[in-house]
């Protein structure tokens, strides 16, 4: 009897919360923010980094041939440049978690196409709209043609949890008295679209731009039935970040007639490019390759004891995986070694990818040995190695000595990098303990951050 009661009770709960659209569900599923993190634009500028939550999909943010791409990604890059900060992206597939991250300070901005709702406005502040998007029903062309919502009677529609799709469908069910079932799923819209293509589910819902992008490489999709007409979509910031909100809105005002239309056309209107980016084995959307040299890079990384994606990040930063690349200073090959370094580390043909990469690996091993005794912690030492690779270990050693002189922690990249940045200041580069003289050390510090940012992207989007 007790077991039967538990089964009956569980079934009722599933019906109430997993299937139907009810007042109780709306009340119980609200996410409340408590004591939101306080950090506005001045603090973000002081930190030097803008942290944004983004979606990993075929238009928002992904890797293609080693390069970070995406509509939101390129917009955020431009915004970060406007604000004078670096960009750090956090991939979030759970929309509720994105709002949680925002109010806990994990991110400063949610850069997703979000429609306003009363629940969301309780959690954050919406920016000016970036544009407007309609919502469409996604099914197979083999499904019976939909001419009215009555044709959906007794069907099941799977929707992404946390999105507005369920509430949109609930309104239709209530207003038209149509009996179809709405089931929320933790899966992303594009994964649900994949399931439609594989005939695992019959219907799902997606924003029109995502549906259109997928329809470019799935011939059998029917996306012609609108769930809603075009509605404004925006990004969101914390309620206590009015200066960041104003800065984002000012930036949007200036870019609505310039960058935004260009990027929209690039990612949503060019179906041929969208198809290749989404289906290439060198895209994080379809494969797990960064470049044609992945196997070689993996061998080199094994010799270094590095994550291969870190070495791939360095190769991308140096040459964009172009074996024939030559810098203005004469550096050549995948890892852009100077002629004297090429000779020293046994590279006779810098255009040969094997020679070039392994010569660079031998140089990196030399730098690792140079810093090992002074910076024993591996993750910190990697930053010293990368900066030395960029500017020369003599300049980094000067910064290390200056750190020691002024009582800093010589094993901390944060503290040593400060003095590396000061090497363009006569007060510091004329110090007797400085052996290598003047240097634009700030460029090397930025170089390290760039490589590590690329690495973070590769780690998020490409499997080990």
C-alpha positions in Angstrom: 0.0 0.0 0.0 2.8 2.4 1.0 4.7 1.6 -2.3 1.5 2.2 -4.4 1.0 5.6 -2.6 4.6 6.6 -3.3 4.3 5.7 -7.0 1.0 7.6 -7.3 2.4 10.7 -5.5 5.6 10.7 -7.7 3.4 10.5 -10.8 1.3 13.4 -9.6 4.4 15.5 -9.0 5.7 14.7 -12.5 2.5 15.7 -14.0 2.3 18.9 -12.0 5.9 20.1 -12.4 7.3 18.3 -15.5 4.3 18.4 -17.8 1.6 20.9 -17.1 1.6 24.7 -16.9 0.3 25.6 -13.5 0.2 28.5 -11.1 2.0 26.5 -8.4 4.8 25.7 -10.8 5.3 29.4 -11.5 5.5 30.1 -7.8 7.7 27.2 -6.7 10.2 27.4 -9.7 11.1 31.1 -9.2 14.8 31.6 -8.6 15.4 34.2 -5.9 18.5 36.3 -5.6 20.0 36.9 -2.1 22.6 39.5 -1.4 23.9 39.9 -5.0 27.6 40.5 -5.5 28.5 44.2 -5.7 30.8 45.2 -8.5 30.1 47.9 -11.1 32.1 49.3 -14.0 34.9 51.0 -12.0 35.7 47.7 -10.2 35.6 45.8 -13.5 38.0 48.3 -15.0 40.3 48.1 -12.0 40.3 44.3 -12.3 41.0 44.6 -16.0 38.6 41.8 -17.0 35.0 41.7 -18.1 33.4 38.3 -17.3 30.5 37.3 -19.5 28.3 34.2 -19.6 27.8 32.9 -23.1 26.1 29.9 -24.8 28.2 27.4 -26.7 26.2 27.0 -30.0 26.5 27.3 -33.7 26.2 31.1 -33.6 27.2 32.3 -30.1 30.7 31.0 -29.3 32.8 28.2 -30.7 36.2 27.3 -32.1 36.8 27.0 -35.9 40.2 26.1 -37.2 41.7 27.3 -33.9 40.0 30.6 -34.0 37.4 31.7 -31.5 34.3 32.8 -33.3 30.6 33.6 -32.7 28.1 36.4 -32.9 28.1 37.1 -29.1 31.9 36.5 -28.9 32.7 39.1 -31.5 30.3 41.6 -30.0 31.8 41.0 -26.6 35.3 41.5 -28.0 34.3 44.9 -29.3 32.6 45.8 -26.0 35.7 44.8 -24.0 37.8 46.9 -26.3 35.5 49.8 -25.8 35.7 49.4 -22.0 39.5 49.0 -22.1 39.5 45.6 -20.5 40.2 42.0 -21.4 37.4 39.5 -22.0 36.8 36.3 -20.0 34.0 34.0 -21.2 32.2 31.5 -19.1 30.2 28.8 -20.9 26.8 28.3 -19.3 24.2 26.0 -20.7 21.8 26.2 -17.8 20.0 29.5 -18.0 19.0 29.5 -14.3 22.7 28.9 -13.5 23.6 31.9 -15.7 21.5 34.2 -13.5 23.0 32.6 -10.4 26.5 33.2 -11.7 25.6 36.8 -12.4 24.4 37.6 -8.9 27.2 35.6 -7.2 29.8 37.6 -9.2 31.1 34.7 -11.3 30.1 36.9 -14.3 29.3 40.5 -14.8 27.1 40.1 -17.8 24.9 37.5 -19.5 25.4 37.8 -23.2 22.6 35.7 -24.5 19.5 36.6 -26.5 17.1 36.9 -23.6 13.5 38.0 -23.8 12.1 39.9 -20.9 9.8 38.2 -18.4 8.6 39.3 -14.9 10.6 36.5 -13.3 13.8 37.5 -15.1 13.3 41.2 -14.3 13.3 40.2 -10.6 16.7 38.7 -11.0 18.6 41.2 -13.2 18.4 44.4 -15.3 18.0 44.2 -19.1 20.1 46.2 -21.4 18.7 47.9 -24.5 17.6 45.4 -27.1 20.2 44.1 -29.5 17.4 43.2 -31.9 14.2 41.2 -32.1 13.8 37.4 -32.6 10.7 35.2 -33.1 10.3 31.7 -31.7 9.5 28.8 -34.1 8.4 25.2 -33.8 11.0 22.8 -35.1 10.0 19.5 -36.5 10.8 17.2 -39.4 9.4 17.7 -42.9 8.1 14.2 -42.5 5.8 15.3 -39.8 2.2 16.2 -40.7 1.9 19.8 -41.8 0.8 22.2 -39.1 -1.9 24.6 -40.1 -3.2 25.4 -36.6 -2.4 24.6 -33.0 -5.2 22.1 -33.0 -3.0 19.9 -35.2 -0.7 19.5 -32.2 -3.4 17.8 -30.2 -1.9 15.0 -28.0 1.6 15.7 -29.3 4.6 16.4 -27.0 7.0 19.4 -27.4 10.4 19.2 -25.7 11.8 22.6 -24.7 15.0 23.8 -23.1 14.7 24.2 -19.3 14.9 27.8 -18.1 14.1 29.3 -21.5 10.9 31.3 -22.2 9.6 28.6 -24.5 7.6 26.7 -21.9 5.7 29.9 -20.8 5.0 30.8 -24.4 3.5 27.4 -25.1 1.5 27.5 -21.8 -0.1 30.7 -22.9 -1.1 29.1 -26.2 -2.5 26.0 -24.4 -4.5 28.1 -22.0 -5.8 30.6 -24.5 -6.7 28.1 -27.3 -7.6 25.2 -25.0 -5.3 22.9 -26.9 -4.2 19.6 -25.3 -0.5 19.1 -26.1 2.2 18.3 -23.6 5.2 20.5 -22.8 8.3 18.8 -21.3 11.3 20.7 -20.2 14.7 19.2 -20.9 18.2 20.1 -19.6 19.5 19.8 -23.1 20.4 22.8 -25.3 18.1 23.9 -28.2 20.5 22.6 -30.8 20.8 19.2 -29.1 17.0 19.0 -29.1 17.1 19.9 -32.8 19.6 17.0 -33.3 17.0 14.7 -31.6 14.3 15.9 -34.0 16.6 15.1 -36.9 17.3 11.7 -35.5 13.5 11.1 -35.0 14.1 10.7 -31.2 11.5 13.4 -30.5 8.9 15.0 -32.7 8.9 18.7 -31.8 11.0 21.3 -30.1 11.2 25.1 -29.9 14.0 27.4 -30.8 14.8 31.0 -31.5 14.4 31.6 -35.2 18.1 32.5 -35.8 19.2 29.3 -34.2 16.6 27.3 -36.1 17.7 28.9 -39.4 21.4 28.2 -38.7 20.6 24.6 -38.1 18.4 24.4 -41.2 21.4 25.3 -43.4 22.9 21.9 -42.7 19.9 19.8 -41.9 17.8 19.6 -45.0 14.9 17.9 -43.4 13.9 20.5 -40.9 10.6 22.3 -40.9 10.8 25.7 -39.1 7.9 27.5 -40.8 5.5 27.6 -37.9 5.9 30.6 -35.6 5.3 30.2 -31.9 5.6 34.0 -31.3 6.1 37.0 -33.5 9.4 39.0 -33.2 10.1 40.1 -29.6 13.0 42.2 -28.3 16.0 40.3 -27.0 18.7 41.8 -24.7 21.6 41.0 -22.5 21.4 41.4 -18.7 23.6 42.9 -15.9 23.2 42.9 -12.1 20.7 45.4 -10.7 23.5 47.1 -8.7 25.7 47.7 -11.8 24.1 50.9 -13.2 27.4 52.2 -14.6 28.1 49.0 -16.5 24.5 49.1 -17.8 24.9 52.7 -19.0 28.2 51.8 -20.7 26.7 48.7 -22.5 23.7 50.8 -23.6 25.9 53.6 -24.9 28.0 51.0 -26.8 24.8 49.4 -28.2 23.6 52.8 -29.4 26.9 53.3 -31.3 27.0 49.8 -32.8 23.4 49.2 -33.8 23.9 50.7 -37.3 27.5 49.5 -37.7 28.9 46.3 -36.2 25.7 44.5 -35.2 24.2 44.3 -38.7 27.6 43.1 -40.1 27.9 40.3 -37.5 24.3 39.4 -37.9 24.8 38.9 -41.6 28.0 36.9 -41.0 26.5 34.4 -38.6 22.8 34.2 -39.5 22.4 35.2 -43.2 25.4 33.5 -44.8 24.2 29.9 -44.9 27.2 28.6 -46.8 29.7 29.8 -44.2 27.4 28.7 -41.4 27.3 25.2 -42.9 31.1 24.8 -43.2 31.7 26.2 -39.7 29.1 24.0 -38.2 30.1 20.7 -39.9 33.9 21.0 -40.2 35.9 18.5 -38.2 38.0 21.6 -37.2 34.9 23.1 -35.5 34.1 22.5 -31.9 30.5 22.2 -33.0 31.1 19.1 -35.1 34.5 17.7 -34.3 37.3 17.8 -31.8 40.2 19.0 -33.8 41.8 22.4 -33.6 44.2 22.2 -36.5 45.7 19.7 -39.0 48.7 19.6 -36.8 46.9 18.4 -33.6 48.7 15.0 -33.5 52.1 16.7 -33.9 51.2 19.3 -31.2 50.1 16.5 -28.9 53.5 14.8 -29.3 55.2 18.0 -28.5 53.0 18.7 -25.5 53.8 15.3 -24.1 57.5 16.1 -24.1 56.7 19.3 -22.3 54.3 17.8 -19.8 51.7 20.3 -21.0 48.0 20.0 -21.8 48.2 19.8 -25.6 45.6 22.6 -25.9 48.0 25.0 -24.2 50.6 24.3 -26.8 48.0 24.6 -29.5 47.1 28.0 -28.0 50.7 29.1 -28.3 50.9 27.9 -31.9 47.7 29.8 -32.8 49.0 33.0 -31.1 52.3 32.8 -32.9 51.3 31.6 -36.5 47.6 30.8 -36.7 48.9 27.3 -37.7 50.5 28.7 -40.9 53.8 26.9 -41.5 54.9 29.7 -43.9 54.2 32.6 -41.6 57.1 35.1 -41.2 57.0 38.0 -38.9 58.3 41.5 -39.6 61.3 40.7 -37.4 62.1 37.5 -39.3 60.6 34.9 -37.0 59.4 31.8 -38.9 57.4 28.6 -38.7 54.6 27.4 -36.6 56.2 28.7 -33.4 57.8 31.7 -35.0 61.4 31.1 -34.0 64.1 33.7 -34.7 66.9 32.6 -37.0 69.5 32.4 -34.2 67.0 30.3 -32.2 66.2 28.1 -35.2 69.9 27.3 -35.6 70.4 26.7 -31.8 67.6 24.2 -31.5 68.3 22.3 -34.7 65.8 23.6 -37.2 67.1 23.7 -40.7 63.8 24.1 -42.5 61.4 26.4 -40.5 58.6 25.7 -43.0 58.6 22.1 -42.1 55.9 21.7 -39.4 57.7 18.8 -37.6 61.0 20.6 -37.5 59.5 24.0 -36.6 57.2 22.7 -33.8 59.8 20.4 -32.2 62.4 23.1 -32.4 60.0 25.4 -30.5 59.3 22.6 -28.0 63.0 22.2 -27.3 63.2 26.0 -26.7 60.3 25.8 -24.3 61.9 22.9 -22.5 65.0 25.1 -22.1 62.9 27.9 -20.7 61.2 25.5 -18.3 64.6 24.3 -17.0 65.7 27.9 -16.6 62.7 28.8 -14.4 62.2 25.5 -12.6 64.4 26.3 -9.6 63.0 29.8 -9.1 59.3 29.1 -9.8 58.6 25.5 -8.7 54.8 25.7 -9.1 53.9 24.5 -12.6 51.0 26.8 -13.4 52.9 29.9 -12.3 56.0 28.8 -14.1 54.1 28.4 -17.4 53.4 32.2 -17.3 57.1 32.9 -16.8 57.9 30.5 -19.7 55.3 32.2 -22.0 56.5 35.7 -21.3 60.1 34.6 -21.8 59.2 33.0 -25.1 57.7 36.3 -26.2 60.2 38.9 -24.9 63.2 36.9 -23.9 64.1 35.4 -20.6 66.6 38.1 -19.9 63.9 40.8 -19.6 61.7 38.5 -17.4 64.7 37.8 -15.2 65.2 41.5 -14.8 61.6 41.8 -13.6 62.2 38.8 -11.3 65.3 40.6 -9.8 63.3 43.9 -9.4 60.6 41.9 -7.6 63.2 40.5 -5.2 64.7 44.0 -4.6 61.4 45.5 -3.7 60.4 42.7 -1.4 57.8 41.0 -3.6 57.1 37.4 -4.2 59.4 36.2 -6.9 57.3 33.0 -7.4 54.2 35.0 -8.2 53.6 36.0 -11.9 51.2 38.7 -10.8 53.9 40.4 -8.8 56.7 39.8 -11.3 54.6 40.9 -14.2 54.1 44.3 -12.5 57.9 45.0 -12.7 58.0 43.6 -16.2 55.5 46.3 -17.2 57.7 48.9 -15.5 60.7 48.0 -17.9 59.7 50.9 -20.1 60.1 53.3 -17.2 63.6 54.8 -16.8 63.4 54.6 -13.1 63.4 50.8 -13.4 65.2 49.9 -16.6 68.2 52.1 -15.5 68.5 50.3 -12.2 71.9 48.6 -12.0 70.4 45.2 -11.4 68.6 45.4 -14.7 70.9 43.7 -17.2 68.8 43.7 -20.4 67.6 47.4 -20.4 64.5 48.9 -21.8 61.6 46.7 -22.9 57.9 47.1 -23.7 57.1 44.6 -20.9 53.3 45.4 -20.9 53.1 43.7 -24.3 54.6 40.5 -22.9 52.2 40.6 -20.0 49.3 41.0 -22.5 50.7 38.2 -24.6 50.6 35.8 -21.6 47.0 36.7 -20.9 46.1 36.2 -24.6 47.6 32.7 -24.8 45.9 31.7 -21.5 42.6 33.1 -22.7 42.8 31.1 -25.9 43.7 28.1 -23.7 40.7 28.6 -21.5 38.5 28.6 -24.7 40.1 25.5 -26.0 39.6 23.7 -22.7 36.0 24.7 -22.6 35.3 23.7 -26.2 37.7 20.9 -27.2 38.2 17.6 -25.3 41.6 16.7 -23.9 
